[in-house]
Amino acid sequence: MQAFRLNPQQTTVQAQELLDNGIFYERLSDDPPLRRDQIDKIKATHGYVDEDVVELNLATPDLDTICKKFDKEHFHTDDEVRLVLSGAGIFDIRDLDDQWIRIEVHHGDLLIVPANRNHRFMLTDSKQIVCLRLFKDKEGWSPIYRTLATAAT
């Protein structure tokens, strides 16, 4: 994981500062049984009951269209949980002061974007990522775009 603020200084952000902003990060084991134990503990701790695997790569039909749904600022009414199984991706997440933190995730990185937190997601130049996703309820995972949420208030 590499994290920094999207400011002119591109200040590095450590895992504790992410946690202070409600963003959970952990590097999970490469050992499959140990990693499964870690995932099960996270599911039990946070109340996640469902999981699936999603893969995006250059062979994915309509990849650009799919990516355009995620690269605009939005939030979900449930946590967005990603464990990177291979490849890499970039999450820009608003901190508690509404400033951007950019987090590049790689194999073994687990990231939890808290519910109702504005963020966006992009692929890296490799355009390849495989992630395990955890859900409390898949219904709470629909994106709500910031411009629409702002207009409704």
C-alpha positions in Angstrom: 0.0 0.0 0.0 1.1 3.5 -0.8 -0.9 6.4 0.5 -0.5 10.1 0.2 -2.5 13.3 0.2 -3.5 14.8 -3.1 -2.0 18.2 -2.2 0.9 20.0 -3.8 3.3 18.3 -1.3 1.8 14.9 -1.8 2.3 14.2 1.9 2.7 10.5 2.7 -0.1 9.0 4.8 0.6 6.1 7.2 -1.9 3.3 8.2 -2.6 5.0 11.5 -3.6 8.3 9.9 -6.0 6.3 7.6 -7.5 4.6 10.7 -7.8 8.1 12.4 -9.9 9.0 9.3 -12.1 5.9 9.6 -10.4 4.1 6.7 -9.3 0.6 7.7 -6.1 -0.9 6.1 -4.4 -4.2 6.8 -1.9 -6.3 4.9 -3.1 -9.9 4.9 -1.1 -13.1 4.8 -0.1 -14.8 1.6 -0.7 -18.2 3.3 -4.2 -19.3 2.2 -5.4 -20.9 5.4 -4.1 -18.0 7.5 -5.5 -15.4 5.1 -8.9 -17.2 5.3 -8.8 -17.0 9.1 -8.0 -13.3 8.8 -10.9 -12.7 6.4 -13.3 -14.7 8.6 -12.3 -12.6 11.7 -12.9 -9.4 9.7 -16.3 -10.6 8.6 -17.3 -11.5 12.1 -16.0 -8.3 13.6 -17.7 -6.0 11.1 -20.8 -8.1 10.3 -20.0 -8.9 6.7 -22.0 -12.0 5.6 -21.4 -12.3 1.9 -18.4 -12.3 -0.4 -17.6 -12.5 -4.0 -14.6 -12.0 -6.4 -14.5 -9.4 -9.1 -11.9 -9.2 -11.8 -11.1 -6.4 -14.2 -8.5 -6.6 -17.0 -8.0 -5.7 -20.6 -10.1 -8.7 -21.7 -13.1 -7.5 -19.7 -15.9 -6.6 -22.1 -16.7 -2.8 -21.9 -13.9 -2.2 -19.5 -13.8 1.5 -20.1 -17.6 1.8 -19.5 -17.3 -0.2 -16.3 -14.5 1.9 -15.0 -16.4 5.1 -15.7 -18.9 4.1 -13.1 -16.2 4.0 -10.4 -14.0 7.0 -11.3 -16.5 9.6 -10.4 -16.9 10.7 -6.8 -19.5 8.7 -5.0 -20.4 6.9 -1.7 -22.3 3.8 -0.6 -24.6 3.4 2.3 -22.5 0.3 3.3 -18.7 -0.2 3.7 -16.7 -0.9 0.5 -14.4 -3.8 1.4 -11.7 -4.9 -1.0 -8.9 -7.5 -0.6 -6.6 -7.4 -3.6 -5.8 -10.9 -4.7 -3.7 -9.8 -7.7 -3.0 -6.7 -9.7 -3.4 -3.1 -8.4 -5.9 -0.3 -8.1 -6.2 3.3 -6.9 -8.7 4.6 -4.3 -9.1 8.3 -3.7 -11.0 8.7 -0.4 -12.1 11.9 1.3 -10.7 12.3 4.8 -12.8 13.7 7.7 -11.8 17.3 6.5 -13.1 16.5 2.9 -9.5 16.4 1.5 -8.4 13.6 -0.8 -6.1 10.8 0.2 -4.9 8.6 -2.6 -4.3 4.9 -1.7 -2.7 2.5 -4.2 -3.5 -1.1 -3.2 -1.7 -4.2 -4.3 -1.8 -8.0 -3.8 -2.5 -8.7 -0.1 -3.9 -5.3 0.8 -7.3 -5.1 2.5 -9.0 -1.7 2.4 -12.3 -0.8 4.0 -13.8 2.5 2.8 -16.4 3.4 5.5 -20.1 3.7 4.6 -21.2 7.2 3.4 -17.6 8.3 2.7 -17.0 9.9 -0.7 -14.4 8.1 -2.8 -13.5 7.1 -6.4 -11.6 4.2 -7.9 -9.3 3.8 -10.9 -7.2 1.0 -12.3 -3.4 1.5 -12.5 -1.7 1.6 -15.9 -1.6 -2.3 -15.8 -5.4 -2.2 -16.0 -5.7 -5.5 -14.0 -7.1 -6.2 -10.6 -8.7 -9.2 -8.9 -10.5 -8.4 -5.6 -12.4 -10.3 -2.9 -15.4 -8.1 -1.9 -17.1 -8.4 1.4 -20.7 -7.2 2.0 -23.1 -6.8 4.9 -25.9 -6.5 2.3 -25.3 -6.1 -1.5 -28.3 -3.7 -1.6 -26.3 -1.0 0.3 -23.5 -1.0 -2.3 -25.2 1.0 -5.1 -23.1 4.2 -5.8 -24.6 7.5 -4.9 -22.7 10.2 -6.9 -21.7 13.3 -5.0 -23.3 15.7 -7.5 -26.7 13.9 -7.2 -26.4 13.7 -3.4 -25.6 17.4 -3.2 -28.4 18.4 -5.5 -30.9 16.5 -3.3 -30.1 18.5 -0.2 
